[in-house]
Amino acid sequence: MSPELPLLDRIALVSGGAQGIGYAIAARFQRAGARVILLDRDAAAGAAAAARLSAQAALPRVDFVAADLLFPEQIEAALLLTRKLVPRVDLLVNNAGIEIEESFEETKVATWDRILGVNLRGAFLLTQATLPLIPEAGGAIVNISSIHATHAFPGSLAYATWVCARLGGWTGYYREPGPIVIFRGLAQFTTLAAGYRIAQASKPPERRPRR
C-alpha cells in the first residue's frame, strides 16, 4: 500500500456526504485513494457533490445514492444500488444526522421520533444493511457522534439523547453472536465525538447538526 495513498483500492460509503463533515471525510478518503459512495437524503446536493469530486483529475470516481435514513425502504434501495456500483464496502462512515431545536416542554413526539429515527435507528439500519458487503478479510465502521453527550445546549434533549446512545450502545455489537462476529473479530469499530462545527444548514427548524 502506497504511503501517499493509504486507502488505494479501498471502497468507502459515507452517509450525510453531500456537505459538511461528511463531504470533508469523503474528499479526504478520495485523496487517499479510496473509491467513495456518498449517501444523502438531498438528491441535488449529493449528485452535485459527487460530480464535483469526480471532476478532479487522477482521483478515483465518486458516486451518489439517495436515501432518507428515517425510512428503512430507502436504506434498502440505496444498498441495492450500492451493490450495483461496487463489489464491497471496506469503510462505512455513519455521519448523517439532523437537529431540531425544541425546548423540553415543547418537544413533540414527531420531533423525538425523527431525530432518533434518523440519527440513531438510521445508522443502525444502514450498518445492518451494509454488513453483507464488508469483506471477510475485514473492514472499518466509523460512527460520527458529538460532544453533546456531555456538553448539551438548550433545546437539544432529543439530540443529546441519540448522541449518548451512539457513544454507548454500539459497544454491544462486540458481544453479538452469529454473523455480527465480524464486528468483534475482523472489522475495526470506532465512534468519534466531534466538537463544535456549524455545518451548512438546511431550512429551519430542521438543520444539519452542530457537532
C-alpha positions as CSV (number, residue, x, y, z in Angstrom):
1,M,0.0,0.0,0.0
2,S,1.4,3.4,-1.0
3,P,2.1,5.7,1.9
4,E,0.8,8.6,-0.3
5,L,-2.4,6.7,-1.0
6,P,-3.2,4.7,2.2
7,L,-6.7,3.9,1.0
8,L,-5.8,2.9,-2.5
9,D,-8.3,0.3,-3.9
10,R,-10.5,0.6,-0.8
11,I,-14.2,1.4,-1.1
12,A,-16.0,3.7,1.3
13,L,-19.6,4.5,2.0
14,V,-20.2,7.9,3.7
15,S,-23.7,8.9,4.9
16,G,-24.5,12.5,5.1
17,G,-21.8,13.0,2.5
18,A,-23.3,15.8,0.4
19,Q,-21.9,18.6,2.6
20,G,-20.3,19.5,5.9
21,I,-18.3,16.9,7.8
22,G,-19.5,14.0,5.6
23,Y,-18.3,15.8,2.4
24,A,-14.9,16.6,4.0
25,I,-14.5,12.9,5.0
26,A,-15.4,11.8,1.5
27,A,-12.9,14.2,-0.1
28,R,-10.1,13.1,2.3
29,F,-10.8,9.5,1.5
30,Q,-10.8,10.2,-2.2
31,R,-7.4,12.0,-1.9
32,A,-6.1,8.9,0.0
33,G,-7.0,6.7,-3.0
34,A,-10.5,5.4,-2.0
35,R,-13.5,4.9,-4.2
36,V,-16.2,6.7,-2.4
37,I,-20.0,6.4,-2.4
38,L,-21.9,9.3,-1.0
39,L,-25.3,8.7,0.7
40,D,-27.6,11.6,1.5
41,R,-31.3,12.5,1.5
42,D,-30.6,15.7,-0.5
43,A,-30.5,14.3,-4.1
44,A,-29.5,17.5,-5.8
45,A,-26.7,18.3,-3.3
46,G,-25.5,14.7,-3.3
47,A,-25.3,14.5,-7.1
48,A,-23.5,17.8,-7.3
49,A,-21.0,16.8,-4.6
50,A,-20.3,13.5,-6.4
51,A,-19.8,15.3,-9.7
52,R,-17.6,17.9,-8.2
53,L,-15.3,15.3,-6.5
54,S,-15.3,13.1,-9.6
55,A,-14.2,16.0,-11.8
56,Q,-10.8,16.1,-10.1
57,A,-8.2,14.6,-12.3
58,A,-6.3,11.5,-11.4
59,L,-8.5,10.8,-8.4
60,P,-11.0,7.9,-8.0
61,R,-14.6,8.3,-9.1
62,V,-17.2,9.3,-6.5
63,D,-20.8,8.2,-6.9
64,F,-24.0,9.1,-5.1
65,V,-27.0,7.2,-3.8
66,A,-30.1,8.9,-2.3
67,A,-31.7,7.8,0.9
68,D,-33.5,9.4,3.9
69,L,-32.4,7.2,6.8
70,L,-35.7,7.7,8.5
71,F,-37.2,5.3,6.0
72,P,-35.9,1.6,6.0
73,E,-37.1,1.0,2.5
74,Q,-34.9,3.9,1.2
75,I,-31.9,2.4,3.0
76,E,-32.6,-1.0,1.4
77,A,-32.9,0.6,-2.1
78,A,-29.7,2.6,-1.6
79,L,-27.8,-0.5,-0.7
80,L,-29.2,-2.3,-3.7
81,L,-27.9,0.5,-5.9
82,T,-24.6,0.4,-4.0
83,R,-24.2,-3.3,-4.8
84,K,-24.5,-2.4,-8.5
85,L,-21.8,0.3,-8.2
86,V,-19.2,-1.5,-6.2
87,P,-18.4,-5.2,-5.2
88,R,-17.9,-4.5,-1.5
89,V,-17.6,-1.8,1.2
90,D,-14.4,-1.6,3.1
91,L,-15.2,1.5,5.1
92,L,-18.6,2.7,6.4
93,V,-18.9,6.1,8.0
94,N,-22.2,6.8,9.8
95,N,-22.2,10.5,9.7
96,A,-25.7,11.6,8.7
97,G,-27.7,13.4,11.3
98,I,-30.3,16.1,11.8
99,E,-31.0,18.6,14.6
100,I,-34.4,20.2,15.5
101,E,-34.3,22.6,18.4
102,E,-37.3,22.5,20.8
103,S,-37.4,23.1,24.5
104,F,-38.1,20.3,26.9
105,E,-41.7,21.4,27.4
106,E,-42.3,21.8,23.7
107,T,-40.6,18.8,22.3
108,K,-43.1,16.9,20.1
109,V,-43.3,13.2,19.7
110,A,-42.7,13.7,16.0
111,T,-39.5,15.6,16.7
112,W,-38.2,13.0,19.1
113,D,-39.1,10.2,16.7
114,R,-37.5,11.9,13.7
115,I,-34.2,12.8,15.4
116,L,-33.7,9.3,16.9
117,G,-35.1,7.7,13.8
118,V,-32.5,9.3,11.5
119,N,-29.5,9.7,13.8
120,L,-29.7,6.5,15.8
121,R,-32.0,3.9,14.2
122,G,-31.0,5.0,10.7
123,A,-27.3,4.5,11.5
124,F,-28.1,1.0,12.9
125,L,-30.2,0.0,9.9
126,L,-27.5,1.3,7.5
127,T,-24.8,-0.6,9.3
128,Q,-27.0,-3.8,9.3
129,A,-27.7,-3.4,5.6
130,T,-24.0,-2.8,4.8
131,L,-22.8,-5.8,6.8
132,P,-23.0,-8.3,3.9
133,L,-20.8,-6.0,1.8
134,I,-18.0,-5.9,4.3
135,P,-15.3,-8.4,3.1
136,E,-14.4,-11.4,5.2
137,A,-10.8,-10.0,5.3
138,G,-12.2,-7.1,7.4
139,G,-13.1,-3.5,7.2
140,A,-13.8,-0.4,9.3
141,I,-17.0,1.2,10.6
142,V,-16.8,4.7,12.0
143,N,-19.7,6.4,13.8
144,I,-19.6,10.2,14.0
145,S,-21.1,11.3,17.3
146,S,-20.9,14.6,19.2
147,I,-19.5,16.2,22.3
148,H,-23.1,17.0,23.2
149,A,-23.3,13.8,25.2
150,T,-21.6,15.8,27.9
151,H,-21.9,19.4,26.6
152,A,-25.5,19.8,25.7
153,F,-27.3,23.1,24.9
154,P,-30.8,24.4,25.4
155,G,-33.4,22.8,23.2
156,S,-31.3,19.7,22.5
157,L,-32.9,17.0,24.6
158,A,-33.6,14.6,21.7
159,Y,-30.3,15.4,20.0
160,A,-28.3,14.8,23.2
161,T,-30.2,11.5,23.8
162,W,-29.1,9.9,20.5
163,V,-25.6,11.1,21.0
164,C,-25.4,9.3,24.3
165,A,-26.9,6.2,22.8
166,R,-24.5,6.1,19.9
167,L,-21.5,6.6,22.1
168,G,-22.5,3.8,24.5
169,G,-24.9,1.5,22.8
170,W,-22.8,0.5,19.8
171,T,-20.3,-1.3,22.1
172,G,-22.9,-4.1,22.3
173,Y,-22.0,-5.2,18.8
174,Y,-18.8,-6.7,20.2
175,R,-20.8,-9.2,22.2
176,E,-23.3,-10.2,19.5
177,P,-23.2,-13.8,18.4
178,G,-23.6,-15.2,14.9
179,P,-22.9,-13.2,11.7
180,I,-22.2,-9.9,13.7
181,V,-19.0,-11.6,14.9
182,I,-17.4,-9.7,12.0
183,F,-17.5,-6.6,14.3
184,R,-15.8,-8.4,17.0
185,G,-13.1,-10.3,15.1
186,L,-12.5,-8.7,11.7
187,A,-13.8,-5.1,11.5
188,Q,-12.5,-2.1,13.4
189,F,-15.4,-0.4,15.0
190,T,-14.9,3.3,16.1
191,T,-17.1,6.1,17.4
192,L,-15.8,9.7,17.2
193,A,-17.3,12.6,19.2
194,A,-16.8,15.6,17.0
195,G,-16.6,19.1,18.5
196,Y,-18.4,22.3,17.5
197,R,-18.8,22.9,13.9
198,I,-21.6,24.7,12.2
199,A,-22.4,22.6,9.1
200,Q,-24.3,24.2,6.2
201,A,-27.9,24.5,7.4
202,S,-31.0,23.2,5.7
203,K,-34.2,25.2,6.0
204,P,-35.2,25.8,9.7
205,P,-36.4,24.5,12.0
206,E,-34.6,21.3,11.0
207,R,-31.0,21.6,10.1
208,R,-27.7,19.7,9.8
209,P,-26.4,19.2,13.3
210,R,-23.8,21.2,15.2
211,R,-21.2,18.6,16.2
